[in-house]
Amino acid sequence: MADIHTYDFAGKRALIRVDFNVPLDKETFEITDDTRIRAALPTIQHILKNGGSVVLMSHLGRPKDGPEDKFSLRHIVGHTAELLGVPVQFANDCIGEQADDMSAALKPGEVLMLENVRFHKRETAGTESFAEQLAKHGDVYVNDAFGTAHRAHASTTVVAKFFPNDKMFGYLLEGEIKAVDKVLNSDEKPLTAIVGGAKVSSKITIIERLLDKVDNLIVGGGMAYTFVKAMGGEVGNSLIEDDFVPMAQKIMNDAKAKGVNLYIPTDTIIADKFDNDANRQEVKIGEIPEGWMGLDTGSETSAACREIIASSKLILWNGPMGVFEMENFQQGTKDVANAIVEATEKGAFSLIGGGDSVAAINKFKLADKVSYVSTGGGAMLEYLEGIELPGIKAIRD
């Protein structure tokens, strides 16, 4: 494995796997959030500054049967060039004669973007012959796509074997690994994890692993009501997973046995239907009447979370406290976000990861006030679970 900090890029073509899977307006195809493109800029700029040329490869969306214009990377070429401050050439395919000729002709300081790698089914199948064709575009391979590091695809994993001594992490992927490792492996205490989201079932493995690491575990979102039911509370029409009530009870028992402060919300904002304009009131979380559902945490819970977060040195936030997409049910999530910002300002290290947490921190315009915002939802979850990600393993091997 090479090191981007010391590698000599002069006169070399760097084939960079970026994650430019950005949201586009369905009618104009304009980028509505360029966070992922901006996150890759330091790696690209470093290589160009040090005398290399760059070939960018990425996927966009989930095309099913070959090329679809709505998933074409041509829609993001112009904006990428604008952000980089240099022209970006575009190849109409990621393999083939035209793409090969364009990448072979690159001069130092030039940038080429390949068409969506997922226009070929061999990409997601991880076909070695396809990876070999992609490898023709570079003298060195840089993986800077943490968001796809958990996929054993041709462009994220298999291609690395064609660069045995010239493969490395980009700044973004390197930063992601360091941020998660800092939270999971640091000796600093106390470590607080806030785990929210809709379902316990999707977070069991993470919670079980975190119980061996954290001092405080705050449970939020829809999954909290399964814990409340396990405690004998009345949850009305709130989202619960009956099959996982015993698991919730086990998690509570394990937390107690391991000396972890497990905090379950004590109050909730309830609604008589799943609608921003629904009738709503604040009640104790175990006293939700029939016909009502919990959609956010209440003021008592916000105060308790703020106190726990304020005393923390390390903070991991994965999953919102409520249905923050609705204005009338976003206060609990906003309160947690602000508490994390306040703790960060006082010296805590805060890592925000998982799609909805990232969406929330961006919605509240607080992303620049926390320590690190992960770009990889599924990848970060699997990394937190202790799974060795194929895209990372391929570089390290």
C-alpha positions, -999 to 999 in steps of 0.1 A, spaced: 0 0 0 13 34 -10 8 67 9 -8 97 -8 12 120 13 46 108 0 38 93 -34 54 108 -65 25 116 -89 47 134 -114 38 124 -150 14 97 -137 -23 91 -143 -42 86 -111 -73 65 -115 -95 77 -87 -126 59 -75 -148 88 -62 -183 87 -49 -201 112 -71 -235 96 -65 -251 130 -58 -288 139 -59 -300 156 -91 -332 176 -98 -354 152 -118 -363 178 -144 -332 200 -148 -306 174 -137 -289 201 -117 -270 189 -86 -291 196 -54 -263 187 -30 -226 187 -40 -212 176 -6 -197 144 -20 -180 162 -49 -165 188 -26 -153 161 -2 -131 146 -30 -115 179 -41 -85 177 -17 -74 144 -32 -78 155 -68 -61 189 -62 -32 173 -44 -25 150 -74 -28 177 -100 -6 200 -79 21 173 -78 23 168 -115 -2 141 -121 -33 138 -142 -66 124 -130 -91 99 -143 -123 100 -122 -146 70 -121 -179 68 -102 -214 54 -102 -246 75 -101 -279 60 -91 -290 24 -98 -293 19 -135 -310 -15 -142 -304 -23 -179 -275 -4 -192 -271 33 -199 -299 57 -188 -295 94 -194 -308 104 -160 -279 85 -145 -253 99 -168 -223 115 -151 -223 140 -179 -248 160 -158 -221 167 -132 -190 173 -154 -196 211 -156 -201 216 -119 -170 194 -111 -149 215 -134 -163 247 -118 -153 234 -83 -119 223 -94 -111 254 -114 -98 233 -144 -116 218 -175 -129 183 -171 -130 161 -202 -158 134 -204 -156 99 -219 -190 85 -231 -181 51 -216 -159 40 -188 -142 13 -210 -136 9 -247 -114 25 -274 -126 61 -270 -121 61 -232 -87 44 -235 -75 69 -261 -87 98 -239 -70 86 -207 -38 77 -226 -36 112 -240 -39 130 -207 -12 155 -198 -1 165 -163 -28 188 -147 -56 174 -169 -88 157 -157 -110 131 -174 -143 118 -160 -155 84 -172 -192 75 -177 -211 57 -150 -194 24 -142 -228 9 -133 -239 11 -169 -221 -22 -171 -235 -51 -150 -200 -64 -146 -193 -35 -122 -216 -47 -95 -208 -84 -102 -171 -75 -95 -160 -91 -128 -122 -92 -130 -120 -87 -167 -140 -55 -164 -118 -43 -135 -88 -50 -158 -102 -28 -185 -108 0 -160 -72 -4 -147 -59 6 -182 -68 42 -173 -42 47 -146 -7 42 -135 -18 44 -98 -51 36 -82 -66 58 -55 -97 48 -36 -115 79 -22 -150 65 -21 -158 56 14 -195 55 6 -190 24 -16 -161 8 3 -185 -19 16 -192 -30 -19 -170 -57 -36 -175 -41 -70 -150 -40 -99 -142 -3 -95 -140 -2 -57 -122 -35 -49 -112 -58 -77 -94 -31 -97 -69 -27 -68 -52 -60 -76 -39 -46 -109 -19 -20 -89 0 -42 -64 25 -14 -54 7 17 -66 -26 17 -47 -36 40 -18 -64 57 1 -74 93 -9 -77 120 18 -114 115 22 -113 77 27 -83 81 50 -101 107 70 -132 85 74 -112 56 87 -93 78 112 -125 94 124 -143 61 131 -112 46 146 -108 76 169 -143 71 183 -141 34 186 -105 29 197 -96 61 217 -90 60 255 -107 93 260 -138 92 281 -167 95 284 -178 82 250 -214 88 241 -232 72 212 -266 85 200 -283 58 180 -317 66 164 -337 57 134 -368 38 127 -360 2 136 -341 -17 162 -336 -46 138 -313 -24 115 -291 -13 144 -288 -44 166 -253 -53 156 -240 -17 160 -256 -14 194 -242 -47 206 -207 -37 195 -210 -2 210 -220 -16 244 -183 -28 247 -170 7 239 -193 34 251 -200 49 285 -234 63 274 -258 51 248 -288 73 240 -316 56 220 -339 77 198 -362 76 168 -388 50 161 -367 23 176 -371 38 211 -408 26 213 -397 -10 210 -376 -5 241 -405 13 259 -428 -16 251 -401 -40 265 -402 -19 297 -440 -24 299 -450 10 286 -480 19 265 -470 30 230 -503 34 212 -499 33 175 -462 41 175 -438 22 153 -426 -9 171 -411 -43 161 -429 -69 183 -404 -96 173 -376 -75 187 -390 -67 221 -370 -95 237 -339 -82 220 -345 -48 234 -348 -63 268 -316 -82 263 -298 -50 253 -310 -32 284 -298 -61 305 -264 -62 288 -260 -25 292 -266 -28 329 -242 -57 332 -215 -38 314 -220 -6 333 -232 14 303 -257 42 310 -284 33 285 -308 63 281 -343 57 267 -364 88 261 -388 96 289 -413 119 270 -425 122 234 -444 144 211 -473 124 198 -496 129 169 -530 115 159 -517 107 124 -484 107 104 -487 142 91 -470 175 99 -503 191 105 -516 164 128 -529 172 163 -500 168 187 -492 169 224 -463 160 247 -468 130 270 -447 105 290 -433 80 265 -449 50 282 -483 66 284 -493 70 247 -530 66 242 -545 43 215 -548 61 181 -517 83 188 -481 77 177 -448 91 189 -430 111 162 -404 130 182 -388 132 216 -400 157 242 -384 186 262 -375 164 292 -356 141 269 -338 169 252 -327 183 285 -313 149 296 -296 143 263 -280 178 264 -266 170 299 -251 137 288 -236 151 256 -222 181 274 -201 158 296 -187 137 267 -153 138 252 -162 116 222 -196 116 205 -210 94 178 -244 102 163 -261 77 141 -298 83 135 -323 111 142 -345 114 173 -377 118 154 -393 125 121 -371 156 115 -382 159 79 -415 173 93 -411 207 108 -434 200 137 -415 169 147 -378 180 143 -372 197 177 -357 166 194 -333 160 166 -324 197 164 -318 198 202 -294 168 199 -276 185 170 -272 217 189 -260 199 220 -233 181 199 -222 215 184 -219 230 219 -198 200 232 -176 202 201 -170 239 208 -157 229 242 -133 203 229 -152 171 223 -146 151 191 -179 145 173 -186 121 144 -219 123 125 -226 92 104 -255 75 87 -276 90 60 -304 105 82 -280 121 107 -260 136 80 -292 149 63 -303 164 96 -270 181 104 -270 196 69 -306 206 72 -299 226 103 -267 240 87 -245 228 114 -221 205 94 -192 228 98 -196 230 135 -190 193 143 -157 175 141 -164 151 112 -194 143 90 -191 109 73 -200 106 36 -207 69 38 -240 57 53 -240 19 47 -202 17 47 -199 35 80 -225 13 96 -207 -18 86 -174 -4 97 -189 4 131 -202 -32 132 -166 -44 129 -170 -57 94 -138 -55 72 -149 -35 42 -138 -50 9 -127 -16 -5 -104 -9 24 -91 -45 26 -82 -44 -12 -59 -14 -6 -43 -28 26 -36 -62 12 
